[in-house]
Amino acid sequence: MPIVTEYDGLIKISRNPYYETRLGSAYLGNSLTLMGELPDESVDLICTSPPFALVST
């Protein structure tokens, strides 16, 4: 898990995945900020409400 620190009432979040499995990665943060940091044409799918723990059944 990333290191989350509080500084003057603001939360600074690492850009490392918050949670990761072989099925995918979950990131903690503002989606507009995080998506702005991605290279163009580097994402095939965005799941906005992932199942808990990114597990398959």
C-alpha positions in Angstrom: 0.0 0.0 0.0 1.2 3.5 -0.6 2.3 5.9 2.0 -0.4 8.4 2.8 0.6 11.4 4.8 -1.2 14.4 6.1 0.4 17.9 5.7 -1.4 21.0 6.8 -4.8 19.4 6.5 -4.1 18.2 2.9 -3.5 14.6 2.0 -0.6 13.7 -0.3 -0.9 10.4 -2.0 1.7 8.2 -3.7 1.3 7.5 -7.4 2.0 3.8 -6.8 -0.9 1.4 -7.0 -3.0 1.3 -3.8 -3.8 -2.3 -4.4 -2.6 -4.7 -7.1 -3.3 -8.2 -8.3 -2.6 -10.1 -11.5 -6.1 -8.9 -12.7 -5.4 -5.2 -12.3 -4.4 -2.3 -10.2 -6.4 0.2 -8.1 -5.2 3.7 -7.5 -6.2 6.1 -4.7 -6.7 9.7 -5.7 -8.7 12.2 -7.7 -9.4 10.4 -11.1 -9.1 13.7 -13.1 -5.6 14.2 -11.6 -4.5 10.6 -12.1 -5.8 10.3 -15.6 -4.0 13.5 -16.6 -0.7 11.8 -15.7 -1.3 8.8 -18.0 0.4 8.6 -21.4 -2.0 9.0 -24.4 -3.5 5.7 -25.6 -2.1 3.7 -22.6 -5.5 2.6 -21.1 -7.8 -0.1 -22.5 -10.4 0.0 -19.8 -11.3 2.0 -16.7 -13.6 0.4 -14.1 -15.1 3.0 -11.8 -16.6 0.6 -9.4 -14.3 -2.4 -9.1 -15.3 -5.5 -7.2 -13.7 -5.8 -3.8 -10.1 -7.1 -3.9 -10.1 -7.3 -7.8 -10.9 -11.1 -7.7 -12.4 -13.2 -10.4 -15.1 -15.8 -9.7 
